[in-house]
Amino acid sequence: MYKILICDGLDESGLKVFRSAEGIEVDMPEGLGADAIKAILPGYDAMIVRSRTKVTADLIAGAERLKVIGRAGTGVDNIDVGAAGERGILVMNTPGANAMAAAEHTLAMMLALARHVPQATASMRNGLWEKKKFLGTELYHQTLGIVGLGRIGSIVAERALSMKMRVLAYDPVIAPEAAKALGVEYVSLDELLAGSDFITLHTPLTEETRRIINRETLAKTKPGVRILNCARGGLIDEEALCESIAKGHAAGAALDVFEKEPPAGSPLLEMERVIFTPHLGASSRQAQENVSLAIASQILDYLQRGLILNAVNFPSISLKDYDRLKPYLLLAERLGSLQGQLCRPVVALHVTYGGADLLDIPAQPLTQSVAKGLLDPILSEKVNLINAPVLLKHRQIELTASTTSQSRGYTGEITVTARGPGKMEFTATGAVFLGREVRLVRLNDYMLEAELQGVNLIIQNLDKPGTIGHIGTTLGNFNVNIADMHLARSRAEDRAIAIIKLDGEAPQEVLEALRSHPSIVSVQQVKL
């Protein structure tokens, strides 16, 4: 039974998805503060928030059961993503579900700002008819500067172009070709500031974008500029914006979000040339339904199937890729686990993906599966795909990966090379058989086809008669049953290897008895 805590409410469409799913229990209490959430969170596997609840490191510190935090919306600046990642908690959002609503709200705010719609409405409510006072400006042939050309920014650009506006765009994380394909001009931030009549913000809130509109950047804008923010509070230095409007440099602003919400006491609220809405960007009936359905489906996919979509601290895996990746994820984890038990301590890992099957699928989830497998046998704390890379860094284990089209006769194979102190090194290669079975096909110089599961003895010995007999006799004397056995010889040395799958774990005295034979070089017991 998975328990899900919904902190800030959710549309009925998403609740129906949860209620119709087997093994799911949902709670949606109203008005919980941080202390109340912290007290009950240890009893839940997942939590869903919107913008109100702040998911801090302190809040999730004792939530040992928590596996995933879902943000029913785009921004995740109210979630400590780093702290969640260190605790192995997946963080996901719904970036496209409310894009149209947010873009249309931006356009509505721009039109209302340009034609003084809220002010004229208020004037008429007071019984006035002030036609000359509310002289507006057309958008036709005006220049719109878009900071952030993601999904929402792109929709705004398309709609603005249809109104015959000139559109400039600044976004350091997209290629200029992407802007050109939309029909907008890709420019530097300074060029956008200097050339725009309207500037609209559509970036996430990060250290780089925090207060991107400030005294310095406002000074670079043209006189009469109008500023819009329907993205995230904190992108604008509100005091600097207030000063610019008061001095007559900026002609006005339209704000849907604020640094502090609600913005009680903000001097902007008293300015006639500033219009506001109370964080309504995603508040359309369709957006609420889309966001609710999206986050509910994503949470269920992760809890019940391990499918990851729209994660912000792990690469997303589409359904198509997941079906192909699934056996290789298992193979990667088992190879990592094998190396974590054979090579101690590990100081560096290199993973190589070979063959046609692995050329066009995302490799990062596989690499993180190797890291998880490596750490699981050696750490007492919870290790999963989310926090494995962080834990590797804490232990100063270097992890690298590469891909090649070459393989040793398999359509897809994974090779994990573990390096220990000095010249100690182990190389293990695995492949997927019949689309589902994971096998070890090479260990150092030994070629074989052994199952990667269960309890196994890995015995290296001099290639001399009687050694295998001694192994079988010793195990029989201690009543240890052999389930499977694979043998191989080294081409370079006069040595052999035996990988023996057992029905159960062998006691330490059995291992010592095996090691006592003069032809046996090493005996290691691994659990996969």
C-alpha positions in Angstrom: 0.0 0.0 0.0 1.4 3.4 -1.1 0.3 6.5 0.9 0.2 9.9 -0.8 -0.1 13.2 0.9 -1.6 16.1 -1.1 -0.7 19.4 0.7 -2.2 22.2 -1.4 -5.2 20.6 -3.0 -5.7 18.9 -6.3 -8.3 18.9 -9.0 -10.9 16.1 -8.8 -9.6 14.6 -12.1 -6.3 13.6 -10.5 -8.0 12.4 -7.3 -10.1 10.0 -9.5 -6.9 8.6 -11.0 -5.5 7.8 -7.5 -8.8 6.4 -6.2 -9.2 4.0 -9.1 -5.6 2.7 -8.7 -5.0 -0.5 -6.6 -2.8 -0.2 -3.5 -3.1 3.6 -3.3 -4.3 5.6 -0.3 -4.6 9.4 -0.6 -5.0 12.0 2.1 -5.7 15.7 1.3 -5.9 17.6 4.6 -6.6 21.4 4.4 -4.5 24.2 5.7 -1.5 22.2 7.2 1.5 24.2 8.3 5.1 23.1 8.0 5.1 21.6 11.6 2.0 19.6 11.0 3.3 18.3 7.6 6.6 17.4 9.2 4.8 15.4 11.9 2.8 13.3 9.5 5.2 13.0 6.5 7.1 10.0 7.8 4.0 7.9 7.1 3.8 8.7 3.4 5.5 7.4 0.2 4.8 10.4 -1.9 3.7 14.1 -1.5 2.2 16.5 -3.9 2.5 20.3 -3.5 1.7 23.4 -5.5 3.3 26.7 -4.7 2.2 27.3 -1.1 4.0 24.5 0.7 7.7 25.0 1.1 9.5 21.6 1.0 12.7 22.2 3.0 15.5 20.0 4.0 14.2 20.1 7.6 10.7 19.1 6.4 11.9 15.9 4.7 14.7 15.1 7.2 12.7 12.4 9.0 10.6 11.2 6.1 12.4 7.8 5.6 9.5 6.4 3.7 9.2 9.2 1.2 10.1 8.3 -2.4 8.8 11.1 -4.6 7.8 14.7 -4.3 5.4 15.9 -7.1 5.0 19.6 -8.0 1.6 20.1 -9.6 3.0 22.9 -11.8 6.2 24.1 -13.4 8.5 25.7 -10.9 10.2 23.8 -8.2 11.8 26.7 -6.3 9.7 25.9 -3.3 11.3 22.5 -3.1 14.9 21.9 -1.8 15.8 19.6 -4.8 19.4 19.1 -3.6 18.3 17.9 -0.1 15.7 15.6 -1.7 18.3 14.1 -4.0 20.7 13.4 -1.2 18.0 11.5 0.6 17.1 9.5 -2.6 13.8 11.3 -3.2 12.7 11.9 -6.7 11.4 15.4 -7.5 9.1 15.8 -10.5 6.9 18.5 -12.0 4.4 19.0 -14.8 6.1 21.5 -17.1 3.8 21.4 -20.1 0.4 20.8 -18.4 -0.3 24.5 -17.7 1.8 26.1 -20.4 -1.1 27.3 -22.5 -2.9 28.8 -19.5 0.3 30.7 -18.4 1.0 31.9 -21.9 -2.5 33.2 -22.5 -2.5 34.9 -19.1 0.7 36.7 -20.1 -0.9 37.9 -23.3 -4.1 39.0 -21.4 -1.9 41.0 -19.0 0.1 42.6 -21.8 -3.1 43.7 -23.6 -4.6 45.0 -20.3 -1.4 46.8 -19.5 -1.2 48.4 -22.9 -4.9 49.6 -22.9 -5.3 50.4 -19.1 -8.2 48.0 -18.9 -8.2 47.5 -15.0 -7.8 51.2 -14.4 -10.6 52.1 -16.8 -12.8 49.5 -15.2 -12.2 50.9 -11.7 -12.8 54.5 -13.0 -16.2 53.5 -14.4 -17.2 51.7 -11.2 -16.6 55.1 -9.5 -19.1 56.7 -11.9 -16.5 58.4 -14.1 -16.1 58.6 -17.9 -12.4 59.4 -18.5 -11.8 58.6 -22.1 -8.8 61.0 -22.5 -7.1 59.7 -19.3 -6.6 56.2 -20.5 -4.9 56.7 -23.8 -3.3 53.3 -24.6 -0.7 51.9 -27.0 -1.1 49.3 -29.7 0.9 46.1 -29.8 1.1 46.2 -33.6 4.7 46.7 -34.7 5.9 47.0 -31.1 8.9 45.0 -29.9 8.4 42.2 -27.3 11.5 40.9 -25.5 11.1 37.4 -24.1 13.5 36.3 -21.4 13.3 32.5 -21.4 12.2 30.7 -24.6 10.9 27.5 -23.1 7.5 26.0 -23.6 5.6 29.0 -22.2 7.9 31.6 -23.7 7.6 29.9 -27.1 3.8 30.0 -27.0 3.9 33.7 -26.1 6.3 34.3 -29.0 4.0 32.5 -31.5 1.0 34.5 -30.4 2.9 37.8 -30.4 4.1 37.2 -33.9 0.6 36.6 -35.0 -0.2 40.1 -33.8 2.6 41.4 -36.0 4.9 42.2 -33.1 8.6 42.1 -33.5 9.9 39.5 -31.0 13.4 39.3 -29.4 14.4 36.4 -27.3 17.2 35.8 -24.8 17.8 32.3 -23.3 21.3 31.1 -22.6 20.3 27.4 -22.5 18.8 27.1 -26.0 20.5 27.2 -29.4 20.0 30.2 -31.6 18.6 27.9 -34.3 15.6 27.1 -32.0 14.7 30.8 -31.8 15.2 31.2 -35.6 12.8 28.2 -36.2 10.1 30.1 -34.2 10.7 33.2 -36.2 12.1 35.3 -33.4 15.4 37.1 -33.1 18.0 35.6 -30.8 19.9 38.4 -29.0 22.0 39.0 -25.9 20.3 40.2 -22.7 21.6 43.7 -23.2 20.3 43.9 -26.7 16.9 42.7 -25.5 16.8 45.3 -22.7 17.7 48.1 -25.1 15.4 47.2 -27.9 12.1 46.1 -26.3 8.9 48.0 -25.7 7.5 45.2 -23.6 9.7 42.7 -21.6 8.1 39.4 -20.3 9.9 36.9 -18.1 9.6 33.1 -18.5 12.5 31.6 -16.8 12.8 29.4 -13.7 14.0 31.0 -10.5 17.7 30.2 -10.1 20.7 31.9 -8.6 21.5 33.2 -12.2 18.0 34.5 -12.8 17.1 35.8 -9.3 16.3 39.6 -9.7 17.4 39.5 -13.3 15.3 42.7 -13.6 17.1 45.1 -11.2 18.4 48.7 -11.1 21.3 47.9 -13.4 19.2 46.1 -16.1 16.3 48.5 -15.8 18.8 51.3 -16.6 19.6 49.6 -19.9 16.0 49.5 -21.0 14.4 52.1 -23.3 12.2 54.9 -21.8 8.6 53.8 -21.7 9.3 50.1 -21.3 6.6 47.9 -19.8 7.6 44.8 -17.7 5.6 41.6 -17.3 6.2 38.7 -14.9 3.8 35.8 -14.9 6.6 33.3 -14.2 8.2 33.2 -10.8 8.3 35.7 -7.9 11.9 36.8 -7.3 12.8 37.4 -10.9 12.3 41.2 -10.4 13.8 43.5 -7.8 10.4 45.0 -6.8 12.0 48.0 -5.1 14.0 48.9 -8.2 10.9 48.4 -10.4 8.9 50.7 -8.2 11.7 53.4 -8.4 11.8 53.1 -12.2 8.1 53.6 -12.6 8.0 56.4 -10.1 10.8 58.3 -12.0 8.8 57.8 -15.3 11.4 55.6 -17.0 9.3 52.5 -17.0 5.7 53.1 -18.2 4.2 50.3 -16.2 4.2 46.7 -15.1 1.9 43.7 -15.0 2.6 41.2 -12.3 1.1 37.8 -11.5 3.8 36.7 -9.1 5.7 38.3 -6.3 8.8 37.8 -4.1 6.5 37.5 -1.1 3.0 36.2 -1.6 0.6 37.7 -0.9 2.6 41.0 -1.3 1.1 42.8 1.6 2.6 46.3 2.1 4.4 46.4 -1.3 4.5 50.0 -2.6 3.8 48.5 -6.1 0.2 47.9 -4.9 -0.3 51.7 -4.7 1.0 52.5 -8.2 -1.7 53.3 -10.7 0.5 52.1 -13.7 1.0 48.7 -12.2 -1.7 45.9 -12.6 -1.8 42.7 -10.7 -3.4 39.3 -10.5 -3.0 36.9 -7.5 -0.8 34.2 -9.1 -3.4 33.1 -11.7 -1.1 32.0 -14.5 -2.2 28.4 -14.2 -5.7 29.1 -13.0 -7.8 27.9 -15.9 -10.2 25.1 -15.7 -8.3 23.2 -18.4 -4.9 23.8 -16.8 -6.0 22.6 -13.4 -7.4 19.4 -14.9 -4.2 18.9 -17.0 -1.8 19.5 -14.1 -3.8 17.2 -11.8 -4.0 14.4 -14.4 -0.3 14.7 -15.2 1.0 14.6 -11.7 -1.3 11.8 -10.6 -0.2 9.7 -13.6 3.5 10.4 -13.1 3.4 9.6 -9.4 1.6 6.3 -10.1 4.0 5.4 -12.9 6.9 5.9 -10.6 5.6 4.1 -7.5 4.0 1.1 -9.3 6.3 0.7 -12.4 9.5 2.6 -11.8 8.8 4.8 -14.9 10.2 8.3 -14.5 8.7 11.3 -16.3 9.4 15.0 -15.9 11.9 14.5 -13.1 14.1 17.5 -12.2 16.8 15.5 -10.3 17.0 12.4 -12.6 16.8 11.9 -16.4 13.3 11.2 -17.5 12.6 7.8 -19.2 9.8 7.7 -21.8 7.6 4.6 -21.9 9.2 3.6 -25.2 12.7 3.8 -23.8 11.7 2.3 -20.4 10.5 -0.9 -22.1 13.9 -1.2 -23.9 15.9 -0.1 -20.9 14.3 -2.3 -18.2 16.5 -5.4 -18.6 19.6 -3.3 -19.1 18.8 -1.3 -15.9 18.8 -4.6 -14.0 22.0 -5.7 -15.8 23.7 -2.5 -14.9 22.8 -2.7 -11.3 23.9 -6.3 -11.0 27.2 -5.5 -12.6 27.7 -2.7 -10.2 26.8 -4.9 -7.3 29.3 -7.5 -8.5 32.1 -5.0 -8.7 31.2 -3.6 -5.3 31.8 -7.0 -3.8 34.8 -8.1 -5.8 36.9 -4.9 -5.7 37.2 -3.3 -2.3 37.8 -0.4 -1.9 36.7 1.0 -5.3 38.3 4.3 -6.2 37.1 4.6 -9.8 34.5 3.1 -12.1 34.2 3.3 -15.9 31.1 2.0 -17.7 31.2 1.2 -21.4 28.0 0.6 -23.4 28.4 -1.4 -26.6 26.2 -2.7 -29.4 23.3 -1.4 -31.5 20.7 -1.8 -28.7 22.4 0.8 -26.5 23.4 3.4 -29.1 20.2 5.4 -29.1 18.8 5.1 -25.6 19.6 7.3 -22.6 22.7 6.0 -20.9 22.6 8.1 -17.7 19.9 6.0 -16.0 22.1 2.9 -16.7 25.1 4.6 -15.3 23.3 5.6 -12.1 22.0 2.0 -11.9 25.7 0.9 -11.8 26.4 3.3 -9.0 23.4 2.1 -7.1 24.5 -1.5 -7.5 28.0 -0.7 -6.4 27.0 1.1 -3.2 24.1 -1.1 -2.1 26.3 -3.9 -0.6 28.7 -1.5 1.2 26.4 1.2 2.6 23.9 0.9 5.4 21.9 4.0 4.3 19.2 3.9 1.6 20.7 3.9 -1.9 18.6 4.4 -5.0 19.0 5.8 -8.5 18.4 9.3 -7.3 21.0 9.6 -4.6 23.6 7.1 -5.8 25.7 9.8 -7.8 25.7 12.0 -4.7 26.8 9.2 -2.4 29.6 8.3 -4.9 30.9 11.8 -4.8 30.8 11.8 -1.0 33.0 8.7 -1.1 35.3 10.3 -3.7 34.6 7.5 -6.2 35.2 8.7 -9.8 32.5 7.5 -12.3 32.8 7.9 -16.0 31.0 6.4 -19.0 31.3 6.0 -22.8 29.5 4.4 -25.7 30.7 2.4 -28.6 29.0 0.6 -31.5 31.3 -2.4 -31.1 30.5 -5.4 -29.1 31.6 -9.0 -28.7 28.8 -10.7 -30.6 25.9 -9.3 -28.5 23.3 -6.7 -29.6 23.9 -4.8 -26.4 26.5 -5.2 -23.6 27.6 -3.3 -20.6 31.2 -3.4 -19.3 32.0 -2.1 -15.8 35.6 -1.7 -14.9 36.4 -1.1 -11.2 39.7 0.2 -10.1 41.0 -0.1 -6.5 44.2 1.0 -4.8 47.4 0.5 -6.7 47.0 -1.7 -9.8 43.9 -3.6 -8.5 41.3 -3.7 -11.3 38.3 -5.9 -12.2 36.4 -5.9 -15.5 33.0 -7.4 -15.8 30.8 -7.5 -19.0 27.2 -8.5 -19.1 24.5 -8.9 -21.8 20.8 -9.5 -22.0 19.7 -12.9 -23.4 16.3 -13.5 -25.0 15.3 -9.9 -24.2 15.0 -10.5 -20.5 17.8 -12.7 -18.9 20.9 -10.9 -17.7 24.1 -12.8 -17.9 27.8 -12.3 -17.0 29.7 -13.0 -20.3 33.2 -11.9 -19.3 35.0 -11.5 -16.0 38.5 -10.1 -16.5 40.0 -12.5 -19.1 37.4 -15.3 -18.6 34.7 -15.8 -21.2 31.5 -17.4 -19.8 27.7 -17.1 -19.6 26.7 -17.1 -16.0 23.4 -15.9 -14.5 23.7 -12.7 -12.5 21.5 -13.5 -9.6 21.4 -15.2 -6.2 24.4 -16.3 -4.1 27.5 -17.1 -6.1 31.0 -18.3 -5.3 33.6 -16.9 -7.6 36.7 -19.1 -7.4 39.9 -18.6 -9.3 42.3 -21.5 -9.4 45.3 -22.9 -11.1 44.2 -25.0 -14.1 45.1 -28.4 -12.6 43.3 -31.7 -12.4 41.3 -32.4 -9.2 40.5 -28.8 -8.3 36.9 -28.9 -9.4 36.5 -32.2 -7.6 37.9 -30.7 -4.4 35.3 -27.8 -4.7 32.4 -30.2 -5.1 33.5 -32.5 -2.3 34.1 -29.6 0.1 30.7 -28.1 -0.6 29.0 -31.5 -0.2 30.8 -32.2 3.1 29.3 -29.0 4.5 25.8 -29.8 3.0 26.0 -26.7 0.6 24.0 -27.5 -2.5 25.1 -26.3 -6.0 22.3 -24.8 -8.1 24.4 -24.0 -11.2 28.1 -23.9 -12.3 30.1 -22.2 -15.0 33.7 -22.8 -15.8 36.2 -20.9 -18.0 39.9 -20.8 -18.7 42.1 -17.8 -19.1 43.7 -17.5 -22.5 46.7 -15.7 -21.2 47.5 -17.6 -18.0 47.4 -21.2 -16.8 44.4 -20.3 -14.6 40.7 -21.1 -14.5 37.6 -19.7 -12.9 34.4 -21.3 -11.5 31.2 -19.4 -10.8 29.1 -21.5 -8.7 25.5 -20.5 -7.8 24.3 -21.9 -4.5 20.9 -22.5 -3.0 21.9 -20.4 0.0 24.7 -18.5 1.6 27.8 -20.6 2.4 29.2 -20.2 6.0 32.7 -18.7 6.5 34.2 -22.0 7.4 33.2 -23.4 3.9 35.1 -20.5 2.3 38.2 -21.2 4.4 38.1 -24.9 3.6 38.0 -24.1 -0.1 40.9 -21.7 0.2 43.0 -24.3 1.9 43.6 -26.2 -1.3 46.9 -25.4 -2.9 45.5 -24.9 -6.4 42.9 -22.4 -5.4 44.0 -18.7 -5.7 40.9 -16.9 -4.4 37.4 -17.5 -3.2 34.8 -14.7 -3.0 31.1 -15.0 -2.2 28.8 -12.5 -3.8 25.1 -11.9 -3.4 23.2 -10.5 -6.4 
